[in-house]
């Protein structure tokens, strides 16, 4: 079955190569870190034991902050390395874990030879996987090395569960290479149990993202953004965060409608994916509003902008303290909605 999985993974990779090539030429989305994704990561030579933490993207990186602090407190003689899948996750992890992690690298493609190559270089004492990362070859190779693998903040959506259940005989083998699964909810625990993981390796603790308020807010960055765009003038600020297509157009229409009666209202728009920054900027440029971009050199018009485009990485958490109301994206687009906890934690 593992051979069939490898074959399908390879075929899928080959079929998607044209798309990878197009996206790489446009924005470097997939080509970035390709050597590391093939297992060519920097060797970690250390006499101290290593804990490997994997976070897919930005949301998982942020959710892992309290975990990282606790790991460093509990295991002071260990060193920590962090992997991510996405470019945005990589940039954020390099920024917020620069003091705690000895290395940050891209997660390998789940071929047997690539994961073995990474395991040889990292030689981890334990592997911590955030949320829904279930990788058959990595889990199998780790078990053969007697390296414990723990699923943190685990969740299995209804859609994923239906898909996994079709291959339950294989998923049962994959899951039983896990040492422990710490799940977000009882339904998540029930799903992973039904897929074959024994009950003695399942713990339910709630969503670890509720601990994210413990992470210190970067007040310096908040103050910088406040000063640059003059978010201190008493004009209410509407933040639209983690938006997808077509949510920016919907938000813009709503903003336009409210401005007819609330003329002082301002909008800060933060698209979910950096590769869409230029697309959203073009949409805003066609509007009747004065627009400023976070990525540009500061200028005198920034303080007068009706709309600010947050076309930057890792700064959204610094913006929520400035907001009066927030819309969290992925909820009009068919993505199930993104994390509302961070904005709610600021009373927004």
Steps between C-alpha positions, in 0.01 A plus 500: 500500500790735570630432149161599354496815716849593374395434141190718532701773670754496219233499229321788669825693521569438130148602396523822698843594368358741236305683769805504728706645215243775426464594867877494545546743210224727630584514869753230592233321701620142456858537385595676824678252723484222243837355600388480862167345394713229336678439829807716449483691828798638693653236727434557868807394691427515870579296808163603643177310417282661232122547494351551154178704479305516173250779424336514157444872463436828681208382714687199634815703562305748711316223684833338581641802685383397850610142427847618404532703819390204712733258318794734559409532869441128553796370297775762544768252395332432164517712188204570274473502120190604308377407153219652294334419169409845369723797419294728725526254786877479446544876515289532813673208674842648424382825654317396817714194583835661425593496871357156585577283195845392388374451145196559278461303177242379247321174567608221262276348237377172651704260292682230696845615387440869575369444852782257577747761380352765728478265798869417461592869502268607781518181708209615719422370846131574433284634217205730572244544219248784513134434415422279198841400374484124434799386294531121452869474407617740769299321769622160384865606486476661843352184651785293355744741666301475826436875484168601663259701284233712669206667325430836669170691480377219275186537296334301225230682303186329376634520145835348592332233711282386210808480280711316757222255577511373140854378567456417867712184474797716393428792735488259793859395424608862460336619820639217706847635434394795717611496861229742617221708344397809696169598341305826497155357575307184578372473139861521377599232752209280390600530135864405554386215726266370228785520250693253711706676767473324836324690776800491735689725256229767471467804728252788461609837639308758293631736233850618587433822307310617807842520669624741235406801710797407719729594211637851553359767268760691302401843629792663319366386164146602596626847591691526171192414294282730711735793448561446130131484403376729779269244655477730802276767354174362640384361165362146543702222334349194331752216457427229240748221572611182322274565201463287187352568157222631473491628859700814426234613251224423751683690775559795267129515411406488869754770583366717219143460629586580863707803402185670374395553862831446686730719297791474745525119481832358375581151373810287541499199268733201556477227231574146616758413232792726394476389137167690484635832628540646151154377395335663803703818451363523145145455629547781751666726244182486291291625795423861579693487826847621590710186554833449680713186500701381798778374271572838340729774627311717754365822357279790603185344355515202738326691780211599270443157341145367509630145448829345610613179331703288742718334237753369749576176683448437872361844593130425532511435875646849549202654320214353704563729801430794268168368369146586604345208311645207307385269225688170483524355150452153364143527626333641189736309272463124544790448742313442825618823663839584651600552862288759684674445834776755445266789428261390776792492742539874442130558568428564132 
